[in-house]
């Protein structure tokens, strides 16, 4: 059954959000170490002080961290360098 005019979505696209969990840098590295083939998105941000933002997914959940220096990720980590990560980080 279709309706005319079409119904608007329950939530507008701008309000749909995913669940993101913030971790301390050490806990983030430990989580990445648990993965068989880790994929990490990395962005360097900051004007006066440099911050390193990292994002990964584990068992369907998204995890982020912000570190004052680059993290020592395990060998074999696929690293994607981005200009920026979402402002929610």
N, C-alpha and C positions, 0 to 999 in steps of 0.2 A: 504494500500500500504506500503510495506516495502522497505527499501533501503539497499544496500550492497555496501561498508561496512557501518555499522550503523553510524548514525550521532552522533557527540559528543553532550553532553548536552549544552544548551545555556550558562550556567554558570557551571564551574567545581564545584564539591561538596565542595571543600575547600573555595569557594568564596560565597556560599549561606549563607546568614545571616538573622536572624530574627530581627525585630525591638525591641529594648530594651530601656525603658525610665528610666532615673535615677531620683530618688526623694530624698528629704531631709528625714532624719529618722522620724521626726514627721508626715510628709505627708504620709510616707509609713505605719506607724501604723494606721493612719486614714483610709487609703485605705483598709487595712486588716480588720479593724473593720466593714466596709461596707458589707463584704462578709458573707454569711450564714454559709458556711463550709470552712473556709480559709485553704489553703495549702501553707506553706512557706518552702523554702529550705534555710538552714543556714550553713555557714562555718566560722570558726575562722582561720584567716591568720595573718602572721606577724612573724618576727624574733625578732626584738628589741622592736617594739610596736605592740600590739595586735589590730587587726581590726575585726569587725564583719560584714560579708557580708550576705545580705538577698535577696531572689528572690521570687516573687510571680506572679501569672497571674490573670488578672481581665478583664473580657469581651473580651478575646482573645488577650490582649496585655500583654507583660512581663514588670514588674517593678522591679528595683533593688535599693538597698541603701547600703551604708557603714557607720557604726557607730563606734565611739570610745569605746562604752560600749554596753552590751547586751540590746536589746529593750524589753520593757514590752508589749508583745503581748497579745491580748485578750484571755480569757479562751475559750477552745474548738478549738484552732488553732492546726492543724496537722503540726508538725514540723519534717522535714527530715534533719538530720545532714549529711553534705557532707564533704569530706576532703578539697575540694577546689571548687570554682566556676570558670567559664570561665574567662580567663585573660582579657576580655573586661571590666570587672567590675573594 
